Amino acid sequence: MIVVRDIYKSYGDLKVLKGVSLDISKGEIVSVVGASGAGKTTLLHIIGTLDRYDSGTVKIDNQDVSSFNDKQLSSFRNRNIGFVFQFHHLLPEFTALENVCIPAFIAGRGRGEATAAAAELLDMLGVGERLEHKPTELSGGEQQRVAVARALINDPIVVLADEPSGNLDSIASEELHRLFFSLRDKLGQTFVIVTHNNELANMADRKLTIIDGIIPDTM
């Protein structure tokens, strides 16, 4: 599902990624760990087409995104990649249902179809009774579940999570971790999760460690 080859990325004189290569299979849950500043988030952003790289190639579902222009990348990202971040980034003026619908509207789906799909997802994620609540009326765990629903609304083939439980207490973190595996089993998505949480990292099908800008023994 994801093929990364010889990715190099620098910010000025700072070399962050130094020839990263990896393969991730369809339906696999892979965790990425490493010290702060090792390049975990940079790699995730590159896989998610949020950041350009200096050299190398990235293929997702056999499509070489390295050759896409900005407009093509935006369209591909909207339809194929879901993002879950440490901070949920829900829009405070909108309800849970409306927040989940936004990526679907961007993709051109009709209001009725998007609303029905969002409600179904929120119900599946255990917050079906909170559709009309705004983010400030939700707990941290509920907010993150809404963010997960938003990531899933366009049926992405890949879900990328950056410290998804970093802002949650231990109970909500465990619930979120189990949710990812349940979603993989139900929906078949591929997950790449950057985390400092050892419990979550060890639950994954495979754990990759970035050390000084490279991932040893991934091929």
Secondary structure, 3 states (H helix, E strand, C coil): CEEEEEEEEEECCEEEEEEEEEEECCCCEEEEECCCCCCHHHHHHHHCCCCCCCEEEEEECCEEHHHCCHHHHHHHHHHHEEEEECCCCCCCCCCHHHHHHHHHHHCCCCHHHHHHHHHHHHHHCCCHHHCCCCHHHCCHHHHHHHHHHHHHCCCCCEEEEECCCCCCCHHHHHHHHHHHHHHHHHHCCEEEEECCCHHHHHHCCEEEECECCECCCCC
